[in-house]
Amino acid sequence: MMQKINEVTILIPARLNSQRLPNKLLLEINGIPIIEHVRRRAELNEFGADVYVVSNDKKILKTISGYGGKTLQTHRKHLNGTSRCSEAAEKLKSKFYLILQGDEILALPRHINQLITESINKPNSKVINLISKLEKESDLEDENIVKCLIGMNKQVIALFRKSPLTSNNKTQMQLVYKVLGMFLFESNTLSQIAKQPIQPLEKTELIEQLRLQEIGTTINSLLVDISLESVNI
C-alpha cells in the first residue's frame, strides 16, 4: 500500500428502488450482495482512502455493517447518487470525493488508483469522470450505457444514451466513449452542484452528469484501458 492520504474519500451511493432492477444491490453473486462486492473492491485502493457506503435504506446499511464496512446514513430525498453523496460529504472533511456507483461490481482497483492519482496530479480539477472505449457496435444504441464525446482538451462535450451521430458505425466507434460509474468531485464543487435545482435533461435522460453540463461545469475525462460490465437489468 502507498502512503495513506486523507485528501480523498470514496463514497458508494446505494438505494434499493432501482427502476430497471428493484433491490439489485442486495442480490447475491457467489453468496455476497452486489453492494458488498463493490465495497470490497474499493477497499483495495493503494492509498488507504476511506470507503463509505452511503444510503437511506436500513437494509443496505445493516448489510454493510454486518461485513464490517463503514456506512453513512442520508435522510433527504435524492434523485441520484451524486446528490446523495453530497449530503454524506457534509459530515466529512475531504478535499476530493470519489463516487463509485453501487452496481459497478467489476470495478477495478487499479482504475480507482488511477483516478486518485489524477486528482493528486491535477488538484485544480473540479470533476473527473472515467471513460473507456466501447466494446461493440451495438453499444452505440444500448440505452443502458451512458456515452459521451470528448474534445481535444479531454473535456466531455456531450452526454447521451443513444448516439446522435450520423456517421457510419466504424467511425463512431472511434469517436464515442463509454461513461463509467466512477468519478471524482472537488469538495466545494460537489456541494455547489447539489444545491442546484434538477435540470430538464438530467431528469428526462437520467444521466446525473447532465446537470453539470446544463449549468456549465467542466467535466474532465480520464481514459482507462478496459470497461467491465455493471449490473443494470
C-alpha positions in Angstrom: 0.0 0.0 0.0 1.2 3.5 -0.8 1.2 6.2 1.9 -2.3 6.8 3.2 -3.8 10.1 2.0 -6.6 12.0 3.7 -7.5 14.2 0.7 -9.7 11.6 -1.0 -12.7 9.7 0.4 -14.5 7.0 -1.6 -18.3 7.2 -1.4 -20.6 4.4 -2.8 -24.2 5.6 -3.1 -26.8 2.9 -2.7 -30.5 2.6 -2.9 -33.0 -0.3 -3.3 -35.7 1.3 -5.5 -33.8 0.8 -8.8 -36.3 1.2 -11.7 -34.8 -1.3 -14.0 -33.9 -4.0 -11.4 -35.5 -3.5 -8.0 -33.4 -4.4 -4.9 -30.5 -5.2 -7.2 -27.8 -4.1 -4.8 -28.7 -6.8 -2.3 -28.9 -9.5 -5.0 -26.2 -12.1 -4.3 -23.4 -13.2 -6.6 -21.4 -16.1 -5.1 -23.2 -15.6 -1.9 -22.2 -12.0 -1.5 -24.5 -9.0 -2.1 -23.6 -6.8 -5.1 -23.0 -3.7 -3.0 -20.6 -5.6 -0.7 -18.6 -6.8 -3.8 -18.2 -3.1 -4.8 -17.2 -2.0 -1.3 -14.5 -4.7 -1.1 -13.1 -3.6 -4.5 -13.0 0.0 -3.3 -11.2 -1.1 -0.2 -8.4 -2.5 -2.4 -7.2 1.0 -3.3 -3.5 1.5 -2.8 -3.8 4.9 -1.0 -5.7 3.7 2.1 -8.6 6.0 1.2 -11.6 5.5 3.5 -14.6 3.9 1.9 -18.2 4.6 2.9 -21.5 3.1 1.6 -24.0 5.9 1.6 -27.7 5.1 1.8 -31.0 5.9 3.4 -32.0 2.2 3.3 -31.6 0.4 6.6 -31.3 -3.0 4.9 -28.3 -1.8 3.0 -26.7 -0.1 6.0 -27.2 -3.2 8.1 -25.8 -5.5 5.5 -22.6 -3.5 5.1 -22.2 -3.0 8.8 -22.5 -6.8 9.2 -19.5 -7.2 6.9 -17.5 -4.7 8.9 -17.8 -1.8 6.4 -18.3 1.9 7.1 -21.6 3.5 6.4 -23.2 6.9 6.3 -27.0 7.3 6.5 -28.6 10.0 4.4 -32.0 11.5 5.3 -33.0 13.8 2.5 -34.7 12.7 -0.8 -32.2 12.4 -3.6 -32.6 12.0 -7.4 -29.2 10.4 -7.9 -26.0 9.2 -6.3 -24.2 12.5 -6.6 -26.9 14.2 -4.7 -26.8 11.5 -2.0 -23.1 11.7 -1.7 -23.2 15.5 -1.3 -25.3 15.0 1.9 -22.8 12.5 3.2 -19.9 14.8 2.4 -21.3 17.3 4.8 -20.2 15.0 7.6 -16.7 14.6 6.3 -13.7 16.8 5.5 -12.0 15.6 2.4 -10.7 17.7 -0.5 -12.0 15.2 -3.0 -14.7 12.6 -3.1 -14.5 9.6 -5.4 -18.0 8.4 -6.2 -18.2 4.8 -7.2 -21.7 3.6 -8.3 -23.0 0.7 -6.2 -23.7 -1.5 -9.3 -20.1 -1.4 -10.6 -19.5 -4.9 -9.4 -16.4 -5.4 -11.6 -14.8 -2.1 -10.8 -11.0 -2.5 -11.0 -8.9 -1.3 -8.0 -6.3 -0.1 -10.5 -8.8 2.2 -12.1 -9.6 3.6 -8.6 -5.9 4.2 -8.1 -5.6 6.0 -11.5 -8.5 8.3 -10.6 -7.0 9.2 -7.2 -3.6 9.7 -8.8 -5.2 12.1 -11.3 -6.7 14.1 -8.5 -3.2 14.4 -6.9 -1.5 15.3 -10.2 -4.2 17.8 -11.2 -5.5 19.3 -7.9 -7.3 22.1 -9.7 -9.7 19.7 -11.5 -13.3 20.1 -10.4 -14.8 16.9 -11.8 -13.1 13.9 -13.4 -15.0 11.1 -15.0 -13.6 7.7 -16.0 -14.3 6.7 -19.6 -13.4 3.8 -21.9 -13.7 2.7 -25.4 -17.0 1.0 -26.5 -16.6 -2.8 -27.0 -19.0 -3.5 -29.8 -21.1 -1.5 -32.3 -24.4 -2.5 -30.6 -23.2 -0.4 -27.6 -24.0 2.7 -29.7 -27.7 2.0 -29.4 -27.8 0.4 -26.0 -29.7 2.8 -23.7 -28.3 1.1 -20.6 -24.8 2.5 -21.5 -24.2 6.2 -20.9 -21.9 7.6 -23.6 -20.1 10.8 -24.4 -18.0 12.7 -26.9 -14.6 14.2 -25.9 -13.0 17.4 -27.1 -9.3 18.0 -27.8 -8.7 19.1 -24.2 -10.2 15.8 -22.9 -13.2 17.5 -21.6 -16.7 15.9 -22.0 -18.6 17.9 -24.6 -21.8 15.8 -24.9 -23.6 13.0 -22.9 -26.3 10.7 -24.3 -27.7 7.1 -24.1 -28.1 6.6 -27.9 -25.6 8.0 -30.3 -26.9 11.2 -32.1 -24.1 10.9 -34.8 -24.9 10.2 -38.5 -21.5 8.8 -39.5 -21.1 5.1 -40.0 -20.7 2.8 -37.0 -17.0 2.2 -37.6 -16.3 5.9 -37.4 -18.5 6.3 -34.4 -16.6 3.6 -32.5 -13.6 5.9 -32.8 -15.4 8.9 -31.5 -17.9 7.8 -28.9 -16.8 6.7 -25.4 -18.5 4.8 -22.6 -19.0 6.8 -19.4 -18.1 4.7 -16.4 -19.8 4.8 -13.0 -16.7 6.2 -11.3 -16.0 9.9 -11.0 -14.3 12.4 -8.7 -15.5 15.7 -7.3 -13.6 18.5 -5.7 -15.5 19.1 -2.4 -16.8 22.6 -3.0 -17.9 21.7 -6.5 -19.9 18.7 -5.1 -21.6 20.9 -2.5 -22.4 23.6 -5.1 -23.8 21.1 -7.6 -26.1 19.6 -5.0 -27.7 23.0 -4.3 -28.6 23.5 -7.9 -32.2 22.6 -9.0 -32.8 19.4 -11.0 -32.2 20.2 -14.7 -34.6 19.2 -17.5 -32.1 16.9 -19.4 -30.9 15.3 -16.2 -34.4 14.5 -15.2 -35.6 13.1 -18.6 -32.4 11.2 -19.6 -31.5 10.0 -16.1 -27.8 11.0 -16.6 -26.6 12.7 -13.5 -23.6 14.3 -15.2 -26.0 16.3 -17.4 -26.7 18.6 -14.5 -23.1 19.6 -14.6 -23.2 20.4 -18.3 -26.5 22.2 -18.1 -25.2 24.7 -15.6 -21.8 25.0 -17.3 -19.5 22.9 -15.1 -16.5 21.4 -16.9 -16.2 17.6 -16.8 -12.7 16.3 -17.4 -12.2 12.7 -18.6 -9.7 10.0 -17.8 -9.5 7.2 -20.3 -8.8 3.7 -18.9 -7.9 0.6 -20.7 -11.0 -1.6 -20.3 -14.6 -1.4 -19.5 -16.3 -4.1 -17.4 -20.0 -4.7 -17.0 -22.1 -3.2 -14.3 -25.5 -4.6 -13.2 -28.3 -2.7 -14.9 -31.1 -5.1 -15.9 
